[in-house]
Amino acid sequence: MERTFTFYAVTYGCRVNQYETQSIREWWQSLGGQETDDPAEADVILVDSCAVTAEAVSDARQMTRKLGRVNPHARIFAAGCAASAEPADFDLPGVAAVIAQKDKFVLLRGHPLDMTDFSVPEGERPRFAPFSISAFRRARPVVKVQDGCSQGCAYCIIPLTRGPARSRPVEEILAETRRLLDAGYREIMISGVNLRQFHADGQDGRNFWTLLRRMDAEFAPEWQGRARFRLSSLEPAQVTGEECLETLEGCRMVCPHLHLSLQSGSMAVLHRMGRSPYSPESVASAVEKMRRFWPVMGLGADILMGFPGETEAETEETLAMLRTLPMTYAHVFPYSVRPGTRAAALPDQLPKKVRQEHAARVRQLMAERHADFLRKQLEQPSMLVAFDGADARHGNNEWYADCRMEEGFPCRTGHELVRAVPVRVEGNMLMVRPSGEEEPLKHPAGE
């Protein structure tokens, strides 16, 4: 007999975490769980944490402590990467279990009110954790195709928390994608921890571009022009080969938008980071070739500033790279020391103030580039906007510009792609209104 209970979930960090929280949410709902937006009402609380920066760990720890005070009677599960990296930090009042990232899937195995054993013997741990979803809280659901990373960048703690690279079976990816499209979602984010390492073991000869071509061939005949795929963060070395260019040009459902894990524009810094071999020049050349089939494109990046030993000249090299590339936005982080990583033991650690100053200079440049991008978006005759289910007036267009429907026009309650025309720029938002066209047009990437 179904036992009703209430639960509250808070998620930090990457899209993969959001995906895994959603999978746990659906499992609890299948057991009779009802989600609440008030943690004081919850019988069960999930804190799905991130460990990419010290601040992320601190935020999750503070939230866990706060939730224990707000609701001392709830069973709190502290899970995720921070729970792996700093488990003692989450041994707090009200916490029923601190669950390492590699064991997070155990929350899909039992009833949250009854569970007492959260450990999994090494031999019983599946190669790819059995997370799956049928819905999403936002308009852009995530399909997780890969987990873990074997690259071992000097600054990154993720290989220690999520383990080596593993790939999801292709048939599971296709089934989940179809499930989400049939459920009414019209923009799907294809995501993983390191997409370059999709099927990196080479056992079947496939890589990420093979997967993307398969997904496009499977779904474009029915969904081209009515739905689209957006790619999550890519490794720069992943986009410099001809296979990438041929795949992106040939795919009919992929948004003309890339997000690259650039990190730095200095070859010396990239070498100290232990990054995969690529140069700013090779990335610039690849992006220039993309312009032949994506004359308009969104281009974002992750940038890590203040890495140990970063000089003024190396900072300028990163700024120069970002001026050269047709950047439209960037996620800029000051370097954060992560215990257990190789970078934590490197000499020439920069003071926090210097790291923040280097990051601030990049943010200032990217704010200017983003403003230029939005002004140029006004030249587009129309665009397809995926409006967010949580805020029906807000969404993103195919180039990943934040859009907002003007007041006076109907809110969108579904997840359909809406043909809209840009009107003006307000702050970091592109104001749009419906174009009046009855049918959505073919996606620019497929024309």
C-alpha atoms as one frame of an Amber mdcrd trajectory, in Angstrom:
protein
   0.000   0.000   0.000   1.292   3.425  -0.997   2.517   5.564   1.906   2.200
   9.261   1.377   4.988  11.541   2.525   6.321  14.970   1.637   9.804  15.778
   0.441  11.928  18.796  -0.345  14.936  18.822  -2.691  17.678  21.380  -3.236
  20.336  20.939  -5.918  23.717  22.601  -6.344  26.108  22.562  -9.259  25.965
  21.067 -12.719  23.179  19.925 -14.999  24.107  16.319 -14.288  23.251  16.929
 -10.643  19.930  18.453 -11.703  19.236  15.366 -13.771  20.023  12.997 -10.920
  17.870  14.974  -8.486  15.008  14.733 -10.957  15.435  10.959 -11.163  15.269
  10.669  -7.363  12.269  13.003  -7.350  10.390  10.759  -9.772  11.228   7.653
  -7.743   9.929   9.225  -4.546   6.801  10.391  -6.335   6.208   6.819  -7.527
   6.265   5.750  -3.851   3.579   8.276  -2.899   5.853  11.228  -2.208   4.534
  14.731  -2.706   7.041  17.514  -3.237   6.720  20.685  -1.190   8.346  24.087
  -1.623   8.420  24.539   2.156  11.183  22.508   3.830   9.453  22.899   7.208
   6.658  20.644   5.886   8.911  17.876   4.545   9.315  14.401   5.952  12.395
  13.877   3.766  14.953  16.390   2.495  17.573  15.886  -0.226  20.613  18.138
  -0.523  22.362  17.241  -3.785  25.722  18.962  -3.450  28.586  20.197  -5.645
  32.312  20.250  -4.906  33.733  22.188  -7.865  34.677  25.143  -5.642  35.170
  25.641  -1.922  32.253  28.076  -2.045  29.977  25.381  -3.493  30.832  23.035
  -0.628  30.290  25.823   1.890  26.907  26.747   0.396  25.664  23.158   0.544
  26.951  22.699   4.086  25.284  25.905   5.283  22.023  24.932   3.606  22.114
  21.482   5.221  22.672  23.029   8.648  19.873  25.535   8.038  17.434  22.828
   6.935  18.214  20.843  10.079  17.219  23.877  12.160  14.121  24.669  10.095
  12.878  21.081  10.283  14.524  18.999  13.021  12.105  16.105  12.402  12.938
  15.524   8.716  15.260  12.807   7.420  17.974  14.726   5.582  20.065  13.010
   2.914  23.276  14.877   2.096  24.416  13.484  -1.237  26.578  14.336  -4.206
  30.128  15.463  -4.866  30.614  17.602  -1.750  29.363  14.705   0.360  32.139
  12.667  -1.281  34.881  15.258  -0.993  34.089  16.588   2.502  31.841  13.976
   4.208  32.671  15.169   7.738  31.307  18.624   6.866  27.835  17.117   6.435
  27.717  15.094   9.635  25.209  17.591  11.021  22.067  17.463  13.188  19.154
  15.962  11.273  21.295  14.290   8.607  20.178  10.675   8.300  22.929   9.772
   5.841  25.883  11.309   4.049  25.869   9.586   0.663  28.903   9.690  -1.616
  28.324  10.520  -5.262  29.209   6.982  -6.376  26.452   5.642  -4.110  23.787
   8.292  -4.765  21.788   5.825  -6.849  20.900   3.866  -3.677  18.197   6.498
  -3.151  16.431   4.839  -6.099  16.317   1.462  -4.336  14.098   1.861  -1.302
  11.614   3.981   0.607  13.252   7.119   2.042  11.408   6.732   5.360  12.719
   3.195   5.850  16.238   3.168   4.424  19.057   2.489   6.871  21.802   0.985
   4.710  23.318   3.385   2.177  26.502   1.528   1.313  27.036  -0.529  -1.807
  29.660  -3.290  -2.025  32.193  -2.477  -4.740  31.306  -5.527  -6.780  27.589
  -4.623  -6.804  28.000  -1.045  -8.009  26.764  -0.721 -11.628  29.125   0.702
 -14.214  26.586   3.382 -15.113  24.211   4.398 -12.331  20.558   3.673 -13.231
  19.258   7.245 -13.204  16.513   8.027 -15.719  13.804  10.654 -16.085  10.411
  11.134 -17.695   9.898  14.821 -16.874  11.760  17.919 -15.728  10.971  20.963
 -13.616  12.235  23.352 -16.274  11.494  23.727 -19.969  14.909  22.340 -20.975
  15.299  18.785 -19.639  18.711  17.175 -19.421  19.545  13.819 -20.951  22.645
  12.449 -19.228  24.764  10.419 -21.651  28.070  10.168 -19.791  29.456  10.316
 -16.254  32.860  10.657 -14.622  36.140  11.909 -16.046  39.517  10.291 -16.641
  41.290  13.436 -17.763  42.705  14.421 -14.381  43.105  18.195 -14.725  45.309
  19.498 -11.910  42.622  21.746 -10.403  39.600  19.459 -10.682  38.151  17.316
  -7.918  35.467  15.665 -10.068  37.513  12.537 -10.951  37.856  11.967  -7.202
  34.128  12.309  -6.549  32.521  10.881  -9.701  35.229   8.451 -10.726  36.520
   7.559 -14.204  34.609   8.147 -17.430  31.660   5.854 -18.164  29.145   5.977
 -21.002  25.433   5.300 -21.022  24.054   2.718 -23.446  22.860   4.399 -26.636
  19.476   2.690 -26.628  18.762   4.082 -23.154  19.670   7.569 -24.375  17.355
   7.277 -27.369  14.494   5.911 -25.272  14.759   8.708 -22.732  14.956  11.357
 -25.440  11.831  10.023 -27.100  10.063   9.861 -23.739  10.769  13.546 -23.130
   9.777  14.621 -26.635   6.524  12.672 -26.365   5.902  14.320 -22.985   5.918
  17.732 -24.669   9.449  19.030 -24.113  10.868  20.842 -27.111  14.458  21.583
 -26.152  16.688  18.869 -24.726  20.145  19.411 -23.253  22.564  16.591 -24.062
  24.872  16.513 -21.079  27.665  14.661 -19.342  30.654  15.313 -17.114  33.107
  15.075 -20.045  31.405  14.514 -23.387  34.741  14.074 -25.100  35.095  10.831
 -23.143  31.781   9.376 -24.271  32.700   5.748 -25.063  36.335   6.674 -24.506
  37.087   2.992 -23.928  36.680   2.507 -27.668  34.920  -0.824 -27.231  32.346
  -0.095 -29.916  34.176   2.495 -32.004  31.707   5.232 -31.133  32.334   8.701
 -29.790  30.151  11.670 -28.943  29.830  12.797 -32.558  28.680   9.330 -33.556
  26.022   9.539 -30.849  24.877  12.972 -31.998  24.517  11.817 -35.601  22.521
   8.797 -34.416  20.205  11.003 -32.337  19.670  13.386 -35.236  18.937  10.550
 -37.645  16.509   9.019 -35.151  14.501  12.132 -34.332  14.905  14.719 -37.089
  12.418  13.113 -39.515   9.636  13.665 -36.985  10.865  16.567 -34.889  12.945
  18.865 -37.093  11.554  22.387 -36.754   9.419  21.409 -33.750  12.118  20.464
 -31.239  15.856  20.869 -30.829  18.953  19.627 -29.049  21.391  21.817 -27.152
  24.870  20.600 -26.325  26.283  20.891 -22.851  29.895  21.877 -22.189  32.439
  20.505 -24.666  36.191  20.100 -24.427  37.980  22.484 -26.840  40.029  19.637
 -28.325  36.719  17.982 -29.164  35.694  20.705 -31.646  38.904  21.158 -33.622
  38.591  18.052 -35.811  36.779  17.599 -39.094  34.355  15.063 -37.588  32.956
  17.743 -35.288  32.489  20.215 -38.154  30.882  17.644 -40.435  28.548  16.479
 -37.648  27.410  19.952 -36.619  26.856  20.981 -40.229  24.852  17.853 -40.987
  22.685  17.679 -37.868  19.259  19.221 -38.302  18.199  19.533 -34.661  21.285
  21.004 -32.966  21.151  24.596 -31.748  23.793  26.911 -33.267  25.395  27.334
 -29.863  28.474  25.840 -28.192  29.804  26.086 -24.655  33.506  25.304 -24.401
  35.555  24.451 -21.350  38.362  26.813 -22.400  39.659  27.640 -18.887  42.569
  29.784 -20.138  43.997  31.396 -23.228  47.586  30.855 -22.117  49.350  27.713
 -23.327  51.648  27.847 -20.293  48.696  27.926 -17.907  46.923  25.133 -19.810
  50.087  23.045 -19.503  50.251  23.609 -15.733  46.550  22.739 -15.521  47.159
  19.428 -17.279  44.517  20.199 -19.880  44.034  18.220 -23.095  46.178  19.434
 -25.986  44.589  22.355 -27.783  45.593  25.869 -28.553  43.549  29.061 -28.635
  44.499  29.315 -32.315  43.076  25.870 -33.139  39.799  26.719 -31.392  39.569
  30.056 -33.216  40.140  28.281 -36.539  37.427  25.699 -35.803  34.907  28.360
 -34.794  35.673  30.344 -37.947  34.915  27.241 -40.047  31.593  26.825 -38.208
  30.526  30.258 -39.391  30.029  28.889 -42.901  27.013  26.907 -41.697  26.231
  28.891 -38.530  26.587  32.513 -39.673  25.041  33.465 -36.344  26.033  31.407
 -33.320  26.152  31.562 -29.547  29.555  30.847 -28.036  30.087  30.510 -24.295
  32.984  29.311 -22.200  34.158  28.366 -18.736  37.166  30.437 -17.709  39.307
  29.754 -14.634  41.461  32.685 -13.539  44.201  32.965 -10.947  45.620  29.461
 -11.367  48.894  29.016  -9.433  51.684  31.007 -11.049  49.388  32.961 -13.402
  51.282  36.070 -14.450  50.098  39.379 -15.809  51.232  38.332 -19.286  49.285
  35.053 -19.031  46.191  36.943 -17.902  46.510  39.155 -20.965  46.763  36.075
 -23.171  43.366  34.914 -21.914  41.869  38.354 -22.501  43.335  38.392 -26.009
  41.822  34.980 -26.801  38.388  36.133 -25.650  38.659  39.255 -27.805  39.568
  37.126 -30.838  36.798  34.541 -30.506  33.173  35.561 -31.237  32.267  35.096
 -27.572  28.724  35.820 -26.404  29.048  34.996 -22.682  31.327  33.248 -20.200
  31.166  31.642 -16.780  34.215  33.066 -15.028  35.586  31.604 -11.802  38.558
  32.564  -9.649  40.699  29.524  -8.905  39.646  27.697  -5.739  42.016  25.323
  -3.949  40.491  21.859  -3.788  42.108  19.475  -1.284  43.342  16.288  -2.894
  44.025  17.814  -6.305  47.508  18.233  -7.787  47.069  21.987  -8.061  46.652
  22.279  -4.297  50.346  21.365  -3.917  51.674  23.631  -6.684  53.979  26.506
  -5.788  53.142  30.175  -6.451  49.583  30.067  -5.122  48.130  33.514  -5.766
  46.438  35.530  -2.995  42.647  35.420  -3.115  42.511  39.134  -3.920  44.705
  38.658  -7.001  42.644  35.686  -8.205  39.482  37.739  -7.859  41.025  40.701
  -9.689  42.042  38.511 -12.628  38.511  37.060 -12.794  36.954  40.528 -12.547
  38.869  41.727 -15.609  37.580  38.827 -17.652  34.035  39.369 -16.398  34.198
  43.029 -17.432  35.310  42.113 -20.933  32.635  39.439 -21.251  29.942  41.815
 -20.022  30.860  44.084 -22.928  30.886  41.202 -25.396  27.507  39.972 -24.140
  26.002  43.442 -24.528  27.287  43.562 -28.112  25.791  40.130 -28.767  22.357
  41.182 -27.537  22.407  44.351 -29.645  23.233  42.275 -32.731  20.362  39.922
 -31.905  18.013  42.809 -32.683  19.029  42.383 -36.333  17.473  38.910 -36.471
  14.091  38.903 -38.233  12.808  36.216 -35.882  13.899  33.501 -33.461  12.584
  30.360 -31.792  12.243  30.751 -28.025  11.829  27.863 -25.592   9.900  29.399
 -22.704  10.538  28.121 -19.214   7.784  26.190 -17.510   8.700  27.861 -14.197
   8.494  31.373 -15.681   6.355  31.357 -18.777   7.580  34.782 -19.913  11.257
  33.871 -19.754  13.185  31.590 -22.093  16.161  31.192 -24.402  16.439  31.400
 -28.152  18.487  29.096 -30.337  21.634  31.198 -29.806  21.192  30.976 -26.016
  20.207  34.590 -25.519  17.953  35.191 -22.516  14.573  36.304 -23.818  11.498
  37.692 -22.126   8.026  38.047 -23.606   6.764  41.606 -23.501   3.911  42.400
 -21.155   0.540  42.417 -22.866   1.187  39.204 -24.765  -0.073  35.826 -23.529
   2.096  33.753 -21.185   3.165  30.362 -22.459   2.115  27.437 -20.327   3.586
  24.635 -22.399   7.093  23.866 -23.596   6.630  24.568 -27.293   9.091  26.589
 -29.349   7.558  29.980 -30.032   8.462  32.037 -33.087   9.179  35.539 -31.800
  10.668  38.813 -32.997  13.187  40.825 -30.961  12.031  44.253 -29.832  14.708
  45.780 -27.600  17.382  44.999 -25.027  16.685  45.510 -21.327  19.754  44.866
 -19.171  20.896  41.316 -19.985  17.547  40.359 -21.472  16.244  40.413 -25.023
  12.611  41.514 -25.045  10.527  39.688 -27.669   6.948  39.422 -28.877   5.166
  36.733 -30.916   5.853  36.907 -34.636   2.265  36.039 -35.561   3.351  33.099
 -37.698   1.115  30.084 -37.266   3.738  27.378 -37.707   7.313  27.294 -36.368
   9.866  27.580 -39.144  12.765  25.239 -39.747  15.616  25.692 -37.282  18.406
  27.862 -38.774  20.957  25.075 -38.237  18.939  22.857 -40.569  18.338  25.291
 -43.368
